[in-house]
Amino acid sequence: MILEIILGITTITFGYTSFNLFKKVERLEDWVEEYSQRVIDANTTLQELDSGGKFESDDEIGVVFDGIKRTINDLTNINNKDI
């Protein structure tokens, strides 16, 4: 009798924790997919903005632009490795 109660409580506890962790993982996966899409969109926008190479050629703006471009490319490469 006591063993059945302990097993029942353990089963309910494991069931609840498994369900809770499943919900958290699903939420995290959705966030990662949304973030990956934002990085892809930012990369596309950045390429459209500098289609003529005007930002890269300017000294002051070019340094900041190159930094942003490198960061987005790094995030894009990380995203492509996961796929």
PyMOL Python script that loads the backbone (N, CA, C, O; Angstrom):
from pymol import cmd

cmd.read_pdbstr("""\
ATOM      1  N   MET A   1       0.823  -1.186   0.000  1.00  0.00           N
ATOM      2  CA  MET A   1       0.000   0.000   0.000  1.00  0.00           C
ATOM      3  C   MET A   1       0.878   1.265   0.000  1.00  0.00           C
ATOM      4  O   MET A   1       0.657   2.184  -0.789  1.00  0.00           O
ATOM      5  N   ILE A   2       1.867   1.293   0.890  1.00  0.00           N
ATOM      6  CA  ILE A   2       2.733   2.465   0.984  1.00  0.00           C
ATOM      7  C   ILE A   2       3.576   2.578  -0.284  1.00  0.00           C
ATOM      8  O   ILE A   2       3.812   3.674  -0.792  1.00  0.00           O
ATOM      9  N   LEU A   3       4.024   1.429  -0.787  1.00  0.00           N
ATOM     10  CA  LEU A   3       4.817   1.427  -2.011  1.00  0.00           C
ATOM     11  C   LEU A   3       4.014   1.977  -3.188  1.00  0.00           C
ATOM     12  O   LEU A   3       4.558   2.712  -4.012  1.00  0.00           O
ATOM     13  N   GLU A   4       2.740   1.635  -3.278  1.00  0.00           N
ATOM     14  CA  GLU A   4       1.887   2.127  -4.358  1.00  0.00           C
ATOM     15  C   GLU A   4       1.683   3.632  -4.259  1.00  0.00           C
ATOM     16  O   GLU A   4       1.642   4.316  -5.281  1.00  0.00           O
ATOM     17  N   ILE A   5       1.557   4.149  -3.060  1.00  0.00           N
ATOM     18  CA  ILE A   5       1.394   5.599  -2.863  1.00  0.00           C
ATOM     19  C   ILE A   5       2.672   6.320  -3.281  1.00  0.00           C
ATOM     20  O   ILE A   5       2.624   7.342  -3.966  1.00  0.00           O
ATOM     21  N   ILE A   6       3.809   5.781  -2.863  1.00  0.00           N
ATOM     22  CA  ILE A   6       5.090   6.400  -3.211  1.00  0.00           C
ATOM     23  C   ILE A   6       5.289   6.368  -4.730  1.00  0.00           C
ATOM     24  O   ILE A   6       5.711   7.365  -5.315  1.00  0.00           O
ATOM     25  N   LEU A   7       4.992   5.241  -5.369  1.00  0.00           N
ATOM     26  CA  LEU A   7       5.116   5.146  -6.822  1.00  0.00           C
ATOM     27  C   LEU A   7       4.148   6.094  -7.531  1.00  0.00           C
ATOM     28  O   LEU A   7       4.496   6.681  -8.555  1.00  0.00           O
ATOM     29  N   GLY A   8       2.958   6.243  -7.005  1.00  0.00           N
ATOM     30  CA  GLY A   8       1.980   7.167  -7.591  1.00  0.00           C
ATOM     31  C   GLY A   8       2.442   8.611  -7.508  1.00  0.00           C
ATOM     32  O   GLY A   8       2.346   9.358  -8.482  1.00  0.00           O
ATOM     33  N   ILE A   9       2.943   9.002  -6.347  1.00  0.00           N
ATOM     34  CA  ILE A   9       3.450  10.370  -6.172  1.00  0.00           C
ATOM     35  C   ILE A   9       4.655  10.606  -7.070  1.00  0.00           C
ATOM     36  O   ILE A   9       4.788  11.671  -7.673  1.00  0.00           O
ATOM     37  N   THR A  10       5.534   9.611  -7.159  1.00  0.00           N
ATOM     38  CA  THR A  10       6.709   9.733  -8.016  1.00  0.00           C
ATOM     39  C   THR A  10       6.305   9.857  -9.483  1.00  0.00           C
ATOM     40  O   THR A  10       6.871  10.667 -10.216  1.00  0.00           O
ATOM     41  N   THR A  11       5.343   9.069  -9.906  1.00  0.00           N
ATOM     42  CA  THR A  11       4.868   9.129 -11.288  1.00  0.00           C
ATOM     43  C   THR A  11       4.261  10.488 -11.606  1.00  0.00           C
ATOM     44  O   THR A  11       4.536  11.050 -12.666  1.00  0.00           O
ATOM     45  N   ILE A  12       3.448  11.022 -10.717  1.00  0.00           N
ATOM     46  CA  ILE A  12       2.843  12.338 -10.916  1.00  0.00           C
ATOM     47  C   ILE A  12       3.917  13.420 -10.965  1.00  0.00           C
ATOM     48  O   ILE A  12       3.854  14.324 -11.797  1.00  0.00           O
ATOM     49  N   THR A  13       4.900  13.326 -10.074  1.00  0.00           N
ATOM     50  CA  THR A  13       5.978  14.316 -10.048  1.00  0.00           C
ATOM     51  C   THR A  13       6.785  14.275 -11.339  1.00  0.00           C
ATOM     52  O   THR A  13       7.054  15.321 -11.929  1.00  0.00           O
ATOM     53  N   PHE A  14       7.177  13.086 -11.785  1.00  0.00           N
ATOM     54  CA  PHE A  14       7.931  12.958 -13.030  1.00  0.00           C
ATOM     55  C   PHE A  14       7.112  13.416 -14.233  1.00  0.00           C
ATOM     56  O   PHE A  14       7.643  14.041 -15.152  1.00  0.00           O
ATOM     57  N   GLY A  15       5.841  13.109 -14.224  1.00  0.00           N
ATOM     58  CA  GLY A  15       4.970  13.546 -15.319  1.00  0.00           C
ATOM     59  C   GLY A  15       4.890  15.059 -15.398  1.00  0.00           C
ATOM     60  O   GLY A  15       4.992  15.636 -16.481  1.00  0.00           O
ATOM     61  N   TYR A  16       4.708  15.698 -14.259  1.00  0.00           N
ATOM     62  CA  TYR A  16       4.626  17.168 -14.225  1.00  0.00           C
ATOM     63  C   TYR A  16       5.939  17.804 -14.664  1.00  0.00           C
ATOM     64  O   TYR A  16       5.938  18.737 -15.467  1.00  0.00           O
ATOM     65  N   THR A  17       7.057  17.307 -14.145  1.00  0.00           N
ATOM     66  CA  THR A  17       8.343  17.906 -14.514  1.00  0.00           C
ATOM     67  C   THR A  17       8.658  17.680 -15.990  1.00  0.00           C
ATOM     68  O   THR A  17       9.211  18.564 -16.644  1.00  0.00           O
ATOM     69  N   SER A  18       8.318  16.525 -16.513  1.00  0.00           N
ATOM     70  CA  SER A  18       8.552  16.259 -17.939  1.00  0.00           C
ATOM     71  C   SER A  18       7.718  17.195 -18.807  1.00  0.00           C
ATOM     72  O   SER A  18       8.219  17.741 -19.791  1.00  0.00           O
ATOM     73  N   PHE A  19       6.468  17.382 -18.455  1.00  0.00           N
ATOM     74  CA  PHE A  19       5.593  18.277 -19.204  1.00  0.00           C
ATOM     75  C   PHE A  19       6.091  19.716 -19.125  1.00  0.00           C
ATOM     76  O   PHE A  19       6.089  20.431 -20.127  1.00  0.00           O
ATOM     77  N   ASN A  20       6.513  20.138 -17.951  1.00  0.00           N
ATOM     78  CA  ASN A  20       7.021  21.495 -17.753  1.00  0.00           C
ATOM     79  C   ASN A  20       8.284  21.724 -18.583  1.00  0.00           C
ATOM     80  O   ASN A  20       8.412  22.757 -19.239  1.00  0.00           O
ATOM     81  N   LEU A  21       9.205  20.780 -18.558  1.00  0.00           N
ATOM     82  CA  LEU A  21      10.425  20.902 -19.350  1.00  0.00           C
ATOM     83  C   LEU A  21      10.134  20.884 -20.845  1.00  0.00           C
ATOM     84  O   LEU A  21      10.789  21.587 -21.614  1.00  0.00           O
ATOM     85  N   PHE A  22       9.171  20.095 -21.255  1.00  0.00           N
ATOM     86  CA  PHE A  22       8.775  20.047 -22.658  1.00  0.00           C
ATOM     87  C   PHE A  22       8.259  21.402 -23.126  1.00  0.00           C
ATOM     88  O   PHE A  22       8.612  21.855 -24.215  1.00  0.00           O
ATOM     89  N   LYS A  23       7.433  22.046 -22.323  1.00  0.00           N
ATOM     90  CA  LYS A  23       6.925  23.372 -22.676  1.00  0.00           C
ATOM     91  C   LYS A  23       8.055  24.379 -22.789  1.00  0.00           C
ATOM     92  O   LYS A  23       8.052  25.209 -23.699  1.00  0.00           O
ATOM     93  N   LYS A  24       9.024  24.322 -21.878  1.00  0.00           N
ATOM     94  CA  LYS A  24      10.148  25.258 -21.907  1.00  0.00           C
ATOM     95  C   LYS A  24      11.015  25.039 -23.141  1.00  0.00           C
ATOM     96  O   LYS A  24      11.466  26.005 -23.756  1.00  0.00           O
ATOM     97  N   VAL A  25      11.253  23.797 -23.506  1.00  0.00           N
ATOM     98  CA  VAL A  25      12.051  23.494 -24.690  1.00  0.00           C
ATOM     99  C   VAL A  25      11.333  23.978 -25.953  1.00  0.00           C
ATOM    100  O   VAL A  25      11.966  24.539 -26.847  1.00  0.00           O
ATOM    101  N   GLU A  26      10.041  23.769 -26.031  1.00  0.00           N
ATOM    102  CA  GLU A  26       9.274  24.239 -27.181  1.00  0.00           C
ATOM    103  C   GLU A  26       9.351  25.759 -27.298  1.00  0.00           C
ATOM    104  O   GLU A  26       9.520  26.286 -28.398  1.00  0.00           O
ATOM    105  N   ARG A  27       9.228  26.465 -26.181  1.00  0.00           N
ATOM    106  CA  ARG A  27       9.305  27.921 -26.186  1.00  0.00           C
ATOM    107  C   ARG A  27      10.699  28.382 -26.624  1.00  0.00           C
ATOM    108  O   ARG A  27      10.825  29.341 -27.387  1.00  0.00           O
ATOM    109  N   LEU A  28      11.731  27.710 -26.150  1.00  0.00           N
ATOM    110  CA  LEU A  28      13.097  28.050 -26.527  1.00  0.00           C
ATOM    111  C   LEU A  28      13.352  27.785 -28.006  1.00  0.00           C
ATOM    112  O   LEU A  28      14.020  28.584 -28.663  1.00  0.00           O
ATOM    113  N   GLU A  29      12.839  26.692 -28.538  1.00  0.00           N
ATOM    114  CA  GLU A  29      12.990  26.399 -29.959  1.00  0.00           C
ATOM    115  C   GLU A  29      12.313  27.467 -30.813  1.00  0.00           C
ATOM    116  O   GLU A  29      12.860  27.881 -31.835  1.00  0.00           O
ATOM    117  N   ASP A  30      11.132  27.912 -30.404  1.00  0.00           N
ATOM    118  CA  ASP A  30      10.446  28.973 -31.135  1.00  0.00           C
ATOM    119  C   ASP A  30      11.265  30.260 -31.116  1.00  0.00           C
ATOM    120  O   ASP A  30      11.362  30.954 -32.128  1.00  0.00           O
ATOM    121  N   TRP A  31      11.850  30.576 -29.969  1.00  0.00           N
ATOM    122  CA  TRP A  31      12.656  31.787 -29.850  1.00  0.00           C
ATOM    123  C   TRP A  31      13.890  31.703 -30.750  1.00  0.00           C
ATOM    124  O   TRP A  31      14.245  32.684 -31.404  1.00  0.00           O
ATOM    125  N   VAL A  32      14.536  30.556 -30.788  1.00  0.00           N
ATOM    126  CA  VAL A  32      15.732  30.384 -31.619  1.00  0.00           C
ATOM    127  C   VAL A  32      15.375  30.519 -33.096  1.00  0.00           C
ATOM    128  O   VAL A  32      16.110  31.158 -33.850  1.00  0.00           O
ATOM    129  N   GLU A  33      14.270  29.933 -33.517  1.00  0.00           N
ATOM    130  CA  GLU A  33      13.851  30.051 -34.909  1.00  0.00           C
ATOM    131  C   GLU A  33      13.544  31.501 -35.274  1.00  0.00           C
ATOM    132  O   GLU A  33      13.911  31.963 -36.354  1.00  0.00           O
ATOM    133  N   GLU A  34      12.876  32.215 -34.379  1.00  0.00           N
ATOM    134  CA  GLU A  34      12.558  33.624 -34.627  1.00  0.00           C
ATOM    135  C   GLU A  34      13.838  34.460 -34.677  1.00  0.00           C
ATOM    136  O   GLU A  34      13.975  35.333 -35.534  1.00  0.00           O
ATOM    137  N   TYR A  35      14.762  34.200 -33.774  1.00  0.00           N
ATOM    138  CA  TYR A  35      16.024  34.941 -33.748  1.00  0.00           C
ATOM    139  C   TYR A  35      16.840  34.659 -35.007  1.00  0.00           C
ATOM    140  O   TYR A  35      17.439  35.572 -35.576  1.00  0.00           O
ATOM    141  N   SER A  36      16.867  33.414 -35.440  1.00  0.00           N
ATOM    142  CA  SER A  36      17.583  33.063 -36.663  1.00  0.00           C
ATOM    143  C   SER A  36      16.998  33.788 -37.865  1.00  0.00           C
ATOM    144  O   SER A  36      17.733  34.262 -38.731  1.00  0.00           O
ATOM    145  N   GLN A  37      15.679  33.874 -37.914  1.00  0.00           N
ATOM    146  CA  GLN A  37      15.036  34.574 -39.022  1.00  0.00           C
ATOM    147  C   GLN A  37      15.364  36.062 -38.985  1.00  0.00           C
ATOM    148  O   GLN A  37      15.546  36.677 -40.036  1.00  0.00           O
ATOM    149  N   ARG A  38      15.441  36.646 -37.800  1.00  0.00           N
ATOM    150  CA  ARG A  38      15.816  38.059 -37.683  1.00  0.00           C
ATOM    151  C   ARG A  38      17.239  38.296 -38.171  1.00  0.00           C
ATOM    152  O   ARG A  38      17.510  39.304 -38.822  1.00  0.00           O
ATOM    153  N   VAL A  39      18.143  37.384 -37.865  1.00  0.00           N
ATOM    154  CA  VAL A  39      19.526  37.517 -38.331  1.00  0.00           C
ATOM    155  C   VAL A  39      19.579  37.431 -39.859  1.00  0.00           C
ATOM    156  O   VAL A  39      20.300  38.199 -40.496  1.00  0.00           O
ATOM    157  N   ILE A  40      18.833  36.517 -40.440  1.00  0.00           N
ATOM    158  CA  ILE A  40      18.794  36.383 -41.894  1.00  0.00           C
ATOM    159  C   ILE A  40      18.221  37.645 -42.526  1.00  0.00           C
ATOM    160  O   ILE A  40      18.738  38.127 -43.534  1.00  0.00           O
ATOM    161  N   ASP A  41      17.148  38.183 -41.935  1.00  0.00           N
ATOM    162  CA  ASP A  41      16.547  39.415 -42.450  1.00  0.00           C
ATOM    163  C   ASP A  41      17.509  40.598 -42.335  1.00  0.00           C
ATOM    164  O   ASP A  41      17.592  41.423 -43.245  1.00  0.00           O
ATOM    165  N   ALA A  42      18.229  40.678 -41.223  1.00  0.00           N
ATOM    166  CA  ALA A  42      19.201  41.764 -41.043  1.00  0.00           C
ATOM    167  C   ALA A  42      20.325  41.655 -42.058  1.00  0.00           C
ATOM    168  O   ALA A  42      20.777  42.670 -42.588  1.00  0.00           O
ATOM    169  N   ASN A  43      20.777  40.456 -42.335  1.00  0.00           N
ATOM    170  CA  ASN A  43      21.827  40.247 -43.330  1.00  0.00           C
ATOM    171  C   ASN A  43      21.344  40.657 -44.719  1.00  0.00           C
ATOM    172  O   ASN A  43      22.081  41.296 -45.469  1.00  0.00           O
ATOM    173  N   THR A  44      20.127  40.299 -45.057  1.00  0.00           N
ATOM    174  CA  THR A  44      19.563  40.677 -46.350  1.00  0.00           C
ATOM    175  C   THR A  44      19.431  42.189 -46.468  1.00  0.00           C
ATOM    176  O   THR A  44      19.774  42.767 -47.499  1.00  0.00           O
ATOM    177  N   THR A  45      18.935  42.829 -45.412  1.00  0.00           N
ATOM    178  CA  THR A  45      18.789  44.282 -45.412  1.00  0.00           C
ATOM    179  C   THR A  45      20.142  44.959 -45.523  1.00  0.00           C
ATOM    180  O   THR A  45      20.284  45.946 -46.245  1.00  0.00           O
ATOM    181  N   LEU A  46      21.125  44.447 -44.825  1.00  0.00           N
ATOM    182  CA  LEU A  46      22.468  45.019 -44.880  1.00  0.00           C
ATOM    183  C   LEU A  46      23.062  44.900 -46.281  1.00  0.00           C
ATOM    184  O   LEU A  46      23.712  45.831 -46.757  1.00  0.00           O
ATOM    185  N   GLN A  47      22.851  43.793 -46.930  1.00  0.00           N
ATOM    186  CA  GLN A  47      23.344  43.621 -48.295  1.00  0.00           C
ATOM    187  C   GLN A  47      22.624  44.551 -49.270  1.00  0.00           C
ATOM    188  O   GLN A  47      23.235  45.062 -50.209  1.00  0.00           O
ATOM    189  N   GLU A  48      21.322  44.772 -49.047  1.00  0.00           N
ATOM    190  CA  GLU A  48      20.577  45.688 -49.909  1.00  0.00           C
ATOM    191  C   GLU A  48      21.039  47.128 -49.707  1.00  0.00           C
ATOM    192  O   GLU A  48      21.145  47.889 -50.669  1.00  0.00           O
ATOM    193  N   LEU A  49      21.314  47.502 -48.461  1.00  0.00           N
ATOM    194  CA  LEU A  49      21.748  48.867 -48.186  1.00  0.00           C
ATOM    195  C   LEU A  49      23.101  49.171 -48.814  1.00  0.00           C
ATOM    196  O   LEU A  49      23.335  50.289 -49.272  1.00  0.00           O
ATOM    197  N   ASP A  50      23.974  48.208 -48.838  1.00  0.00           N
ATOM    198  CA  ASP A  50      25.314  48.441 -49.349  1.00  0.00           C
ATOM    199  C   ASP A  50      25.523  47.793 -50.716  1.00  0.00           C
ATOM    200  O   ASP A  50      26.625  47.348 -51.037  1.00  0.00           O
ATOM    201  N   SER A  51      24.483  47.743 -51.501  1.00  0.00           N
ATOM    202  CA  SER A  51      24.620  47.124 -52.819  1.00  0.00           C
ATOM    203  C   SER A  51      25.601  47.879 -53.701  1.00  0.00           C
ATOM    204  O   SER A  51      26.220  47.283 -54.582  1.00  0.00           O
ATOM    205  N   GLY A  52      25.758  49.189 -53.479  1.00  0.00           N
ATOM    206  CA  GLY A  52      26.698  49.969 -54.265  1.00  0.00           C
ATOM    207  C   GLY A  52      28.055  50.103 -53.620  1.00  0.00           C
ATOM    208  O   GLY A  52      28.962  50.658 -54.239  1.00  0.00           O
ATOM    209  N   GLY A  53      28.235  49.627 -52.421  1.00  0.00           N
ATOM    210  CA  GLY A  53      29.509  49.710 -51.720  1.00  0.00           C
ATOM    211  C   GLY A  53      29.807  51.093 -51.158  1.00  0.00           C
ATOM    212  O   GLY A  53      30.962  51.411 -50.876  1.00  0.00           O
ATOM    213  N   LYS A  54      28.777  51.917 -50.994  1.00  0.00           N
ATOM    214  CA  LYS A  54      28.975  53.288 -50.526  1.00  0.00           C
ATOM    215  C   LYS A  54      29.361  53.349 -49.051  1.00  0.00           C
ATOM    216  O   LYS A  54      30.172  54.186 -48.655  1.00  0.00           O
ATOM    217  N   PHE A  55      28.794  52.480 -48.254  1.00  0.00           N
ATOM    218  CA  PHE A  55      29.093  52.519 -46.817  1.00  0.00           C
ATOM    219  C   PHE A  55      30.501  52.011 -46.527  1.00  0.00           C
ATOM    220  O   PHE A  55      31.201  52.560 -45.676  1.00  0.00           O
ATOM    221  N   GLU A  56      30.905  50.983 -47.223  1.00  0.00           N
ATOM    222  CA  GLU A  56      32.232  50.412 -46.972  1.00  0.00           C
ATOM    223  C   GLU A  56      33.359  51.354 -47.379  1.00  0.00           C
ATOM    224  O   GLU A  56      34.438  51.323 -46.789  1.00  0.00           O
ATOM    225  N   SER A  57      33.115  52.186 -48.376  1.00  0.00           N
ATOM    226  CA  SER A  57      34.182  53.051 -48.862  1.00  0.00           C
ATOM    227  C   SER A  57      34.403  54.273 -47.973  1.00  0.00           C
ATOM    228  O   SER A  57      35.485  54.860 -48.006  1.00  0.00           O
ATOM    229  N   ASP A  58      33.403  54.671 -47.177  1.00  0.00           N
ATOM    230  CA  ASP A  58      33.548  55.825 -46.287  1.00  0.00           C
ATOM    231  C   ASP A  58      34.376  55.422 -45.071  1.00  0.00           C
ATOM    232  O   ASP A  58      34.165  54.351 -44.502  1.00  0.00           O
ATOM    233  N   ASP A  59      35.320  56.277 -44.670  1.00  0.00           N
ATOM    234  CA  ASP A  59      36.234  55.930 -43.575  1.00  0.00           C
ATOM    235  C   ASP A  59      35.510  55.773 -42.239  1.00  0.00           C
ATOM    236  O   ASP A  59      35.632  54.733 -41.592  1.00  0.00           O
ATOM    237  N   GLU A  60      34.764  56.782 -41.823  1.00  0.00           N
ATOM    238  CA  GLU A  60      34.131  56.744 -40.501  1.00  0.00           C
ATOM    239  C   GLU A  60      32.979  55.747 -40.455  1.00  0.00           C
ATOM    240  O   GLU A  60      32.870  54.957 -39.517  1.00  0.00           O
ATOM    241  N   ILE A  61      32.143  55.785 -41.444  1.00  0.00           N
ATOM    242  CA  ILE A  61      30.996  54.870 -41.470  1.00  0.00           C
ATOM    243  C   ILE A  61      31.453  53.454 -41.803  1.00  0.00           C
ATOM    244  O   ILE A  61      30.864  52.483 -41.330  1.00  0.00           O
ATOM    245  N   GLY A  62      32.495  53.336 -42.612  1.00  0.00           N
ATOM    246  CA  GLY A  62      32.971  52.028 -43.045  1.00  0.00           C
ATOM    247  C   GLY A  62      33.426  51.137 -41.912  1.00  0.00           C
ATOM    248  O   GLY A  62      33.220  49.924 -41.954  1.00  0.00           O
ATOM    249  N   VAL A  63      34.053  51.730 -40.884  1.00  0.00           N
ATOM    250  CA  VAL A  63      34.526  50.941 -39.742  1.00  0.00           C
ATOM    251  C   VAL A  63      33.344  50.342 -38.991  1.00  0.00           C
ATOM    252  O   VAL A  63      33.347  49.155 -38.662  1.00  0.00           O
ATOM    253  N   VAL A  64      32.338  51.160 -38.722  1.00  0.00           N
ATOM    254  CA  VAL A  64      31.146  50.676 -38.010  1.00  0.00           C
ATOM    255  C   VAL A  64      30.396  49.673 -38.886  1.00  0.00           C
ATOM    256  O   VAL A  64      29.936  48.637 -38.406  1.00  0.00           O
ATOM    257  N   PHE A  65      30.280  49.991 -40.157  1.00  0.00           N
ATOM    258  CA  PHE A  65      29.576  49.104 -41.082  1.00  0.00           C
ATOM    259  C   PHE A  65      30.251  47.743 -41.164  1.00  0.00           C
ATOM    260  O   PHE A  65      29.583  46.709 -41.164  1.00  0.00           O
ATOM    261  N   ASP A  66      31.579  47.748 -41.234  1.00  0.00           N
ATOM    262  CA  ASP A  66      32.311  46.469 -41.267  1.00  0.00           C
ATOM    263  C   ASP A  66      32.103  45.659 -39.995  1.00  0.00           C
ATOM    264  O   ASP A  66      31.978  44.436 -40.049  1.00  0.00           O
ATOM    265  N   GLY A  67      32.064  46.337 -38.849  1.00  0.00           N
ATOM    266  CA  GLY A  67      31.814  45.641 -37.585  1.00  0.00           C
ATOM    267  C   GLY A  67      30.435  45.004 -37.554  1.00  0.00           C
ATOM    268  O   GLY A  67      30.279  43.858 -37.130  1.00  0.00           O
ATOM    269  N   ILE A  68      29.438  45.752 -38.003  1.00  0.00           N
ATOM    270  CA  ILE A  68      28.069  45.212 -38.050  1.00  0.00           C
ATOM    271  C   ILE A  68      28.005  44.045 -39.035  1.00  0.00           C
ATOM    272  O   ILE A  68      27.382  43.017 -38.766  1.00  0.00           O
ATOM    273  N   LYS A  69      28.652  44.226 -40.159  1.00  0.00           N
ATOM    274  CA  LYS A  69      28.633  43.180 -41.190  1.00  0.00           C
ATOM    275  C   LYS A  69      29.308  41.899 -40.695  1.00  0.00           C
ATOM    276  O   LYS A  69      28.796  40.803 -40.924  1.00  0.00           O
ATOM    277  N   ARG A  70      30.451  42.030 -40.019  1.00  0.00           N
ATOM    278  CA  ARG A  70      31.141  40.850 -39.475  1.00  0.00           C
ATOM    279  C   ARG A  70      30.280  40.135 -38.434  1.00  0.00           C
ATOM    280  O   ARG A  70      30.200  38.907 -38.412  1.00  0.00           O
ATOM    281  N   THR A  71      29.641  40.924 -37.576  1.00  0.00           N
ATOM    282  CA  THR A  71      28.799  40.323 -36.538  1.00  0.00           C
ATOM    283  C   THR A  71      27.639  39.556 -37.147  1.00  0.00           C
ATOM    284  O   THR A  71      27.351  38.433 -36.735  1.00  0.00           O
ATOM    285  N   ILE A  72      26.974  40.150 -38.119  1.00  0.00           N
ATOM    286  CA  ILE A  72      25.849  39.475 -38.765  1.00  0.00           C
ATOM    287  C   ILE A  72      26.327  38.242 -39.525  1.00  0.00           C
ATOM    288  O   ILE A  72      25.649  37.214 -39.520  1.00  0.00           O
ATOM    289  N   ASN A  73      27.472  38.329 -40.170  1.00  0.00           N
ATOM    290  CA  ASN A  73      28.005  37.151 -40.873  1.00  0.00           C
ATOM    291  C   ASN A  73      28.355  36.032 -39.896  1.00  0.00           C
ATOM    292  O   ASN A  73      28.124  34.858 -40.188  1.00  0.00           O
ATOM    293  N   ASP A  74      28.914  36.389 -38.734  1.00  0.00           N
ATOM    294  CA  ASP A  74      29.209  35.373 -37.718  1.00  0.00           C
ATOM    295  C   ASP A  74      27.934  34.694 -37.237  1.00  0.00           C
ATOM    296  O   ASP A  74      27.893  33.472 -37.095  1.00  0.00           O
ATOM    297  N   LEU A  75      26.897  35.481 -36.986  1.00  0.00           N
ATOM    298  CA  LEU A  75      25.628  34.908 -36.540  1.00  0.00           C
ATOM    299  C   LEU A  75      25.002  34.057 -37.642  1.00  0.00           C
ATOM    300  O   LEU A  75      24.396  33.024 -37.357  1.00  0.00           O
ATOM    301  N   THR A  76      25.141  34.476 -38.879  1.00  0.00           N
ATOM    302  CA  THR A  76      24.617  33.687 -39.998  1.00  0.00           C
ATOM    303  C   THR A  76      25.360  32.367 -40.118  1.00  0.00           C
ATOM    304  O   THR A  76      24.749  31.330 -40.374  1.00  0.00           O
ATOM    305  N   ASN A  77      26.683  32.399 -39.933  1.00  0.00           N
ATOM    306  CA  ASN A  77      27.467  31.155 -39.998  1.00  0.00           C
ATOM    307  C   ASN A  77      27.090  30.205 -38.880  1.00  0.00           C
ATOM    308  O   ASN A  77      27.005  28.997 -39.098  1.00  0.00           O
ATOM    309  N   ILE A  78      26.864  30.728 -37.690  1.00  0.00           N
ATOM    310  CA  ILE A  78      26.414  29.885 -36.578  1.00  0.00           C
ATOM    311  C   ILE A  78      25.071  29.266 -36.890  1.00  0.00           C
ATOM    312  O   ILE A  78      24.837  28.088 -36.621  1.00  0.00           O
ATOM    313  N   ASN A  79      24.189  30.071 -37.462  1.00  0.00           N
ATOM    314  CA  ASN A  79      22.855  29.586 -37.822  1.00  0.00           C
ATOM    315  C   ASN A  79      22.942  28.490 -38.880  1.00  0.00           C
ATOM    316  O   ASN A  79      22.209  27.504 -38.804  1.00  0.00           O
ATOM    317  N   ASN A  80      23.825  28.646 -39.864  1.00  0.00           N
ATOM    318  CA  ASN A  80      23.959  27.653 -40.930  1.00  0.00           C
ATOM    319  C   ASN A  80      24.573  26.354 -40.413  1.00  0.00           C
ATOM    320  O   ASN A  80      24.265  25.286 -40.942  1.00  0.00           O
ATOM    321  N   LYS A  81      25.424  26.413 -39.405  1.00  0.00           N
ATOM    322  CA  LYS A  81      26.014  25.189 -38.851  1.00  0.00           C
ATOM    323  C   LYS A  81      24.967  24.343 -38.148  1.00  0.00           C
ATOM    324  O   LYS A  81      25.046  23.115 -38.162  1.00  0.00           O
ATOM    325  N   ASP A  82      23.980  24.996 -37.529  1.00  0.00           N
ATOM    326  CA  ASP A  82      22.952  24.267 -36.793  1.00  0.00           C
ATOM    327  C   ASP A  82      21.978  23.565 -37.712  1.00  0.00           C
ATOM    328  O   ASP A  82      21.337  22.593 -37.313  1.00  0.00           O
ATOM    329  N   ILE A  83      21.859  24.044 -38.930  1.00  0.00           N
ATOM    330  CA  ILE A  83      20.891  23.445 -39.869  1.00  0.00           C
ATOM    331  C   ILE A  83      21.502  22.258 -40.490  1.00  0.00           C
ATOM    332  O   ILE A  83      20.869  21.596 -41.313  1.00  0.00           O
TER     333      ILE A  83
END
""", "prot")
cmd.dss("prot")
cmd.show_as("cartoon", "prot")
cmd.util.cbc("prot")
cmd.orient("prot")
